[in-house]
Amino acid sequence: MSKHVLKTGSAGENINVAEASWSFGGDVPKKFSEHVKRSVPYYEDGHQLICKISDFFIRKGSICYDLGVSTGNLTRKLA
């Protein structure tokens, strides 16, 4: 009979988690945007670049898709 052992690791900022135990409950939504800004390289720079070049591609009435969005921050900036 095999035992299932959960591996633990760090999610950064002194947050320790067990494998497959991620939850988006509790206070996570309140702090998630700041966590993403610190965790994703060039997050703010990427948003600034996209906003600058978006005028060339996006017109009034355009439909835009923000794939992979987790916070909606870029979509709010584009709006």
C-alpha positions in Angstrom: 0.0 0.0 0.0 1.5 3.4 -1.0 1.2 6.6 1.1 0.4 9.8 -0.6 2.8 12.5 0.6 1.9 16.1 -0.1 4.9 18.2 -1.1 5.1 21.7 0.3 6.7 24.7 -1.2 6.8 28.4 -1.1 4.5 30.7 -3.1 6.6 33.7 -2.2 6.1 36.4 0.5 6.4 33.8 3.3 3.4 31.9 1.9 3.9 28.1 2.3 1.5 25.8 0.5 1.0 22.1 0.1 0.8 20.7 -3.4 -2.7 20.9 -4.9 -3.9 23.1 -2.0 -4.3 26.4 -3.8 -7.4 28.3 -2.8 -8.7 31.7 -4.1 -10.7 32.1 -0.9 -10.1 34.1 2.3 -8.0 37.3 1.8 -6.3 36.0 -1.4 -8.5 38.2 -3.8 -7.7 41.3 -1.8 -3.9 40.8 -2.1 -3.7 39.0 -5.5 -3.1 42.0 -7.7 -0.1 43.2 -5.6 1.2 39.6 -5.5 1.0 39.3 -9.3 2.8 42.7 -9.8 5.7 41.5 -7.7 5.8 38.0 -9.1 5.5 38.5 -12.8 8.6 40.0 -14.5 7.9 43.2 -16.3 4.2 43.1 -15.4 3.7 46.9 -15.2 6.1 47.5 -18.1 4.1 45.1 -20.3 0.9 46.8 -19.4 2.3 50.2 -20.3 3.6 49.0 -23.6 0.3 47.3 -24.5 -1.6 50.5 -23.6 0.7 52.6 -25.8 0.5 50.4 -28.9 -3.2 49.6 -28.4 -4.3 52.9 -30.0 -3.0 51.6 -33.3 -5.0 48.4 -33.1 -8.1 49.3 -31.1 -10.8 51.6 -32.2 -14.1 52.7 -30.7 -16.4 49.6 -30.8 -13.6 47.1 -31.1 -13.9 43.8 -29.4 -10.8 42.9 -27.3 -9.9 39.6 -25.6 -7.5 39.5 -22.7 -6.5 35.9 -22.7 -5.0 34.5 -19.5 -6.3 37.4 -17.5 -6.5 36.7 -13.8 -7.0 40.2 -12.4 -8.6 42.3 -15.1 -6.1 45.1 -14.5 -5.0 45.3 -18.1 -8.6 45.3 -19.4 -9.4 48.2 -17.0 -6.4 50.2 -18.2 -7.4 49.6 -21.9 -11.0 50.7 -21.2 
